[in-house]
Amino acid sequence: MRLTLLILTLCLASGCADKTRLSDLTHPTPQISYPDTDAGFRKFVSELVDAHANVSGVQGRMHALVIPNSSEWFIEVFGPTAGPTLDFQYRCQLSYQLSRLYVYLPLFARGQKRLLDTEYSEQNHLSPFVSSSELIPSADQPLRIYSASIATEEEGPWLKVNSFVYVDGSFRLLGALTLAPDWHSFYASYDKPFEP
């Protein structure tokens, strides 16, 4: 019995030593901060596309697009009635929106002569080019929604990257949310991944 335990312990120890090395452990990627300005947003989008071009830090940057503690954020910004509805929509479309970026950003990242157009909406400055602008008058506190589109000579037409909000020092993916969703069509496409 003791011999069996000793052999088992040695096997487990050697198995762990082979799989985990101190040099393999990495520290979490620090979050990159940007100012809540047009210039900060342009830099954010450019660096997001550059990450896809260099295939460097893509996972960390994509993970950082998610609104931290989204349930709390939506309730804080839109109140206890609209907040949970918007958070539900946000969570259900998040997979689709991220998958879409994973498909299209590398195409535009490889192109030459990248063009970038950014726009924003806020109270007293509603832009028709920004998705989810209808949310701004319903917010309980000041809200600015940013939008970006990219193009290259090779890829042709402009691609709308998405809508973003500024939360905890960086820009976060907002997606296409509405205060009065068509629930029938919403549930028909509930949680489906993006398919190009």
N, C-alpha and C positions, 0 to 999 in steps of 0.2 A: 504494500500500500504506500509506504513512504517512498519507495523507489519510483512508483508510478507518479506520485505527486511531484517529486523532484524532476522527473523527465518532462512532465507537463509544464512545470514552471519554467524550465530551461527553454522549451519550445516556444512558449508564449513570450518570454523575454527576447529570444532571438528574432521572433517574428516581429515584435514591436520595434526592435532596433533596426531591422531592415526597412520598415515602412516609414518610420519617423526619424528624421535627422534634424538637428537644430538649424542647420543651414537651409532646410526646406521651409522652415516656418517664416512667414513674412508678416510684417506689421500691416494692419489695415491701411488702405490708401487714405491719406488725409483728404477731407472734403475741400474742394477748391471754392473759394469765395469770390463773388463778383459784386460790384456795386449795382444797386437797383436803378440803373439808368439805361438809356438807349445804347450808349457805348458799351456798357457792361453786358447787355444782352447780345449785342453783335459779337463781342469777344467770346461769350459763352457758346453761341451757335457755331462760330468758326472753329473753336477748340473741340466741340463735340464732333463736327465733321472731320476735322484733322485726326482725331483719335481713330475714326473708322478708316481713314486713309493709311495711317501708320500701323493699324491693328495693334495699338498700344493703349492700354488702360480703358478699352471699350467697356468691359463688364462693369468696372467701377463707375464710369461715367453714366452708363445706362441705369445702373442701380440708383444712382444719386438723382435721377429724374423723378423718382417717386416722392410724392408729398409725404413727409414724415408725419406720423400720427394723423392721417387724413381725416378720420372721424372727428377728432377734436378740432382740426383746422376748419373743416366745413361748418361745423356748428358755431365756432367762434366768429367766422366771417359772415355766415348767412342765417344764423339763428337756429333755434331748435325745431322749427317746422321745415324749412327748405333745406337746411344743412344735411340731415340724414338722407334725404332723397338724392341730393347731388352727390353725396359720398357713395351711395349705392351705385349710381350711374358710373361714377369715376372708377370704382373697384371692378365693375363688370366689364368696362371697356379697356382697362389698363393693359391686359394681355394683348389685345388687338392693336392698340396704339404702339406699344413697344415693339411688337413683331413687325409692324409696318416700318418703323424706323430702322430696325435691323436689316430689312430688305432694301430700302431705298437709300439710306445714307451712304453705304459703301459705293453705290453707283455714282453718286455725285462727288464722293470723296476722291475717286480716281480721276475725275475729269479735270481738264485744264481750264484756266480762266473762269474760275468759279464766281458766280454772281450771287450776292446775298441781299435780300430786301427784308427789312424789319418794320414793324408797325406796332402800335399799342393803342389800347382803349382804356379810358378811365372816365370818371365823372366829368361831364362837360367836354369830353373829347372822345366820342364814340366813332370808331372806324368801321366801315362796312367790310374791311378786309380781315378783321379779327373775329374768329369764331368765338362763340360764347359771350359776345359783348352784351347780350341781353341780360346777363347776370349782374352787371355792374350796378344798375339802379336798385337792385334788390339786396345788395350787400349792406350789412349793418355797420361796416367800417370802410374806409377808403380802399379801393381795389383797383389795381392796374393789371390788365391782361396783355401779354406780349404775343406777337405772332411773327413767324419767320417763313420766308420762301427762298428756295435756292434753285439755281439753274447753272448749267455749263453749256458751252457751245456744242459739246458732243451729245449731251442728254436731251437737248431740245427744250420742251416746255418747262415752265416753272413748277416746282413741287412745293406744296405747302408743307412745311416741316410739322407744325402743330401750334397749339396755343399753350402758353406757359404763364405761371404766376411766380412771384418772388416770395420764397419761404425760407427762413433760417439761413440767410446768407447766400442763397443760390436760386437759380431758376428751376422750376419743377414743372413737369408735364401736367397740363390740365385736361387736354383732350377736347372733345366736343360735347359739352353738357348743355342741358336746357332745363328751364324751370317747369315746363309743361311737356314732358316727353310723351310720345305716342307709345304707350305701354305695350300695345299689341305687337307692333313691329320691333319694339325693344326686346321683348321676350322671345320673339322669333329668331333674333340673332344673338341672344344671350350667351355671353362668354365664348363666342366663336373666335378662333384665331384669325389673324389677317392672312388672306391668300392672294398673292399677286395675280 
